[in-house]
């Protein structure tokens, strides 16, 4: 039976604990709300475990990483793992500094994330580090796709095998290495790369989708949830770009319509518009 993701999101409103970066925290919260979830943005060390325990999932985003936030991320991650809740890790900018790479590796080892989402360079860097090779520093956190689709799938699968996580590599074509299957998602629009926070919004969305079904026996839905969230986000980007062009707007208008389209997305539109290839 086909799952009704959008209907169930709005009926169940899964609570998503987001420890994310301050540049895009509002956008993340609004995207989770638009999809039907309920965001919580607690970062204090003394409360993150309590907050995580009343949520359906945890999102850890390293965008504006500071030393003081690391213990809170690790404590929340350990609590989520102990409760069997999905943890979504976004290793933002791990190519930029040794500090970020080491933090991401420590979080992976201490919390065993359910989903790791990054661009190609970030996923490659984590692969190298976990295999004992220094990745080196390069500037920026923007996504750049430089490998063939087959090499990108291979890299994503390599990190999956090293960590046990579903690995989501975003780019012009998004690649997902699930537990058994591999996916290519072709939804999206170039304007999504021209606004700050599109990827962070996707993290929150994945938290909502991955935390939706908590009943026994449904733990294996993580890869399906991640792929569906990725497709829904990209589809809303396509719809937002079309609406923006119709109105003669720019990137500010596009950001507004991206949230609008998610708030209006239904399962029929998602089913007709998704572009998912299973390998």
FENCORRA-V42642 format. One line per field, one symbol per residue. ss: DSSP state (a for helix, b for strand, c for the rest). burial: I if it has 16 or more other C-alpha atoms within 10 Angstrom, else O. Layout:
ss: ???
burial: ???
This chain:
ss: ccccaaaaaaaaccbbbbbcccccaaaaaaaaaaaccbbbcccccccaaaaaacccbbbbbcccccaaaaaaaaaaaaaaaaaccbbbbbcccccccaaaaaaaaaaaaaacccbbbbbaaaaaaaaaaaccccccccccccccccccaaaaaaaaaaaaaaaccbbbbbcccbbbbccccbbbbccccaaaaacccaaaaaaaaaaaaaccccccccaaaaaaaaaaaaaaaaaaaaaaaaaaaaacccaaaaaaaaaaaaaaccaaaaaaaccbbbc
burial: OOOOIIOIIIOOIIIIIIIIIOOIIOIIIIIIIIIIIIIIIIIOIOOIIOIIIOIIIIIIIIIOIOOOIIOIIIIIIIIIIOOOIIIIIIIIIIIIOOOIIOIIIOIIOOIIIIIIIIIIIIIIIIIOIIOOOOIOOOOOIIIOIOOOOOOIIOIIIIIIIOIIIIIIIIIIOIIIIIIOOIIIIIIIIOIIOOOOIIIIIIIIIIIIIIIIIIOOOOOOOIIIIIIIIIIIIIIIIIIIIOIIOOOOOOOOIIIOIIIIIIIOIIIOOIOOIIIIOOO
